[in-house]
Amino acid sequence: MIPREGTTKGGTNVTMFASEFKKNKHILCVFDGVKTRAKLINSSEIECVSPKWPSPGPVPVWVTYEEDGDKSKSTSIPFLYYE
């Protein structure tokens, strides 16, 4: 994940990497329960925008996707919010 930090105002473009993202999957980035749409850049890269956050500090971020009714969730990575 690049970058691993952003302002509490939100709006940081965050790039997530994986071995393979498929076009036919509904992909979301989740910032500690807050879902944001992911934009597929290529088969190994997606981009999300960090949401506004109430206070500075680390939050877990993970990717969820759905295909043919099957849902999957990635391992979380910490994202640090600052003012």
N, C-alpha and C positions, 0 to 999 in steps of 0.2 A: 504494500500500500504506500503510495506516494501522493502528497505528503502525509505524515503521521500526526499533524497538528494543524489547528486553524482557530480563527476567532469565534467567540461565542455569538457573534452576529450572524454566523452561518455564511453560506455562499462559497465555501472553499471547494474547488474542483478536486476530487479525490480519485486517483486511478488505482484500481484493484487488479491484481494479476492472478491467473490460474493456468493450469495446464491446458484446459479447454472450456470455453464458453460456447454454447451452441445457439444459433440464431433463433431456433424455434422455442427457446425457453423464455418464460416470463421471469426476468431477473430484477431483484431489488437489493439495495444496500440497506442495512438496518443499523442505525446508530442507537444502541441501547434501547431497542423497542420502537424507535421512530423510523418508519419505512420511507425510503426515497427511491425514485425510479433510477434504474441504471441504463446508461447508453452503451451499447455494444460498439467497441472501437474495432476490435478484431477478435479472432478466436481465443486469444489469451489475455485480453484486456477489456475492462469496462470502466466507465467513468460515472461517478455519482457526485452530487452536490451536497455538502454537509448542511444539515438543518440548523436553524437557530437553536442555541442551548442556553438554559437559564443561569448556569454558573460555570466557572472554569474548573478544569480537572479532567482526568482520563475517563473515557467511556469505551465499552467494547463495541466493535463494529464487525459485522459479518455479512455474508451474502446469502440470500435465499433464492431459490429458483424452483419453478414448477414446469413439469413436462408430462403430458398425458396423465394428469392427475397425481403424479408422484411429486412430492415436495422434498427438497434437500436443503441443508444448511451447512455452511462452511464453518471452520474453526474461527473464533473471534480474534481480532487484532486490536490493541489499544489505540485510540485516537485521542490526542490531548487537546482540549479546548483551553484557550487563553483569552484574556480581555484585550 
